C-alpha cells in the first residue's frame, strides 16, 4: 500500500468520496474526524480513525505524525457558526488564533494549513483525487436554463463574486435580476429556502468560488441536499463555476436534477455565463 494520506473530515459525503478515491489510488487512509461534525460511518471506510474536538489542532497533528502522514486533505463541512462560537482551542490552535489579522474562515483555516506545513504535513487541494466529480462548463442537465435564468445568472454572478471576495458567503439567489437572498453563515441550502419564502418559485441560485479560492479548503460543494432545498423553494436553475465546484456523487446528482426538472449550468471561471 502506498504512502498514507491524512483525511481531516467534517460532515457530509465529501470525506467518503475522498476515502474511496484514496483507496482506489492504493493509499492508506488515516482519518482525523471532527467530533462535532463528521459521520461515525466513515470509520468503516478508512484504515485508521480518530475523533478530535473542533479545537484540538495539537491532537490532530499528533495523530497524523504518529501514523507517518506527510500529505493530508481537508474534506467535509464544518459549519461557520461552529468555528466561531463553539470552538475551545488547545494551545496549538490558540497560537494560530493569536496570529490572525482577521477572524474569518479563510484566515483561520489558512493558519491551520500553515501550522500543518511547519509540522511536515502538506495540505493538498481537497479535490485532488476527485477531478471526475467537478462541474464541467455549459448545461450539465438535459434541461437547459431559460433565457430569463441566464440573465439572472449573469446578474447574480457579479453579486456572488463580490460577496465571496469578502468571505461572507458564496451563494446568491436571484429572480428577475433582483437579488432575493445573500448567503451568510446559514449555508447554501438555508439561503435557498429563505429566498423561496421571500420570492416564491422561479428563482435562480448562483454559487461561485472565491476570487482567490484556495482549493485546499472550503471549495464550493453542491449535492442532493441542495436540490432538495431548490425543489422545496421552487428554484428553477443552479449555476456553479466549472472546474471549481464539486458535485457530490456527480452522476447521481445530475440524474436527480433531471428528475426534479432543475437546470444545472457550469459557468466558465472568470467569465460571464
Buried (B, 14 or more C-beta within 10 A) or exposed (E): EEEBBBBBBBBBBBBBBBBBBBBEEEBBBBBBBBEBBBBEEBBEBBBBBBBBBBBBBBBBBBBBBEBEBBBBBBBBBBBBEBBEEEBEBBEBBEBBBEEEEEEBBBBBBBBBBEBBEEBEBEBBBBBBBBEEBBBEBEBBBEBBBBEBBBBBBBBBBEBBBBBBEEBBBBBBBBBEEEBBBBBBBBBBBBBBBBBBEEBEEBBBBBBBBBEEBBBBBBBBBBBBBBBBBBBEBBBBBBBBBBBBBBBBBBEEBBBBBBEBEBBBBBBEBEEEB
